[in-house]
Amino acid sequence: MPRYVLDTQHFIDLLRDRPAADGVLRFVRDFVAALDFHALVGAELLLGARGRRELTAIRQRLIDRFKPHRIIALDAGDLLAAGDVIRDMAEKWGPTPELERRGFWNDVLIAVSCRRRGVVLLSRDPDHRRIAPFVGHSFSATFHSRNS
């Protein structure tokens, strides 16, 4: 069975009780044994926390629930590979402000580190369609189910 990582927007759905949260919860319930957490996703969540209550919820209800061996952290190889990817994108597309956005760099870092570890990134972020040809990571915009 593959291992999975949820991208930031899925956790925001949970925290803000958005309609999409039901699908996230169903997936987590069905695949909890195959779910890892990305430390950069955690950093994005903490950065965007709305007040002390949400900050506490992010730490206690999300981050702290994952055992250390199930948390993906960037290493030097990931950072260097991301630099190569961004450079390759700039060579192909020319200089664009998008390539300088922190969020886009984060997406590339998450993609590179997921690829290296062989995990599937679950993300609705359309940037991953553009990043995938350069990184070669596995990602899906939809959740798998037990029946698929």
Secondary structure as the mmCIF struct_conf table of DSSP 4:
data_model
#
loop_
_struct_conf.conf_type_id
_struct_conf.id
_struct_conf.beg_label_comp_id
_struct_conf.beg_label_asym_id
_struct_conf.beg_label_seq_id
_struct_conf.end_label_comp_id
_struct_conf.end_label_asym_id
_struct_conf.end_label_seq_id
STRN STRN1 TYR A 4 LEU A 6
HELX_RH_AL_P HELX_RH_AL_P1 THR A 8 LEU A 15
TURN_TY1_P TURN_TY1_P1 ARG A 16 ASP A 17
TURN_TY1_P TURN_TY1_P2 PRO A 19 ALA A 20
HELX_RH_AL_P HELX_RH_AL_P2 ALA A 21 PHE A 31
HELX_RH_3T_P HELX_RH_3T_P1 VAL A 32 ALA A 34
STRN STRN2 LEU A 35 HIS A 38
HELX_RH_AL_P HELX_RH_AL_P3 ALA A 39 LEU A 47
TURN_TY1_P TURN_TY1_P3 GLY A 48 GLY A 48
HELX_RH_AL_P HELX_RH_AL_P4 GLY A 51 ALA A 57
HELX_RH_PI_P HELX_RH_PI_P1 ILE A 58 LEU A 62
HELX_RH_3T_P HELX_RH_3T_P2 ILE A 63 ARG A 65
BEND BEND1 PHE A 66 PHE A 66
HELX_RH_3T_P HELX_RH_3T_P3 PRO A 68 ARG A 70
STRN STRN3 ILE A 71 ILE A 72
HELX_RH_AL_P HELX_RH_AL_P5 ALA A 76 TRP A 93
HELX_RH_3T_P HELX_RH_3T_P4 PRO A 97 GLU A 100
HELX_RH_AL_P HELX_RH_AL_P6 ARG A 102 ARG A 117
TURN_TY1_P TURN_TY1_P4 GLY A 118 GLY A 118
HELX_LH_PP_P HELX_LH_PP_P1 VAL A 119 VAL A 119
STRN STRN4 VAL A 120 LEU A 122
TURN_TY1_P TURN_TY1_P5 PRO A 126 PRO A 126
HELX_RH_AL_P HELX_RH_AL_P7 ASP A 127 VAL A 135
STRN STRN5 PHE A 139 SER A 140
BEND BEND2 ALA A 141 THR A 142
TURN_TY1_P TURN_TY1_P6 ARG A 146 ASN A 147
#
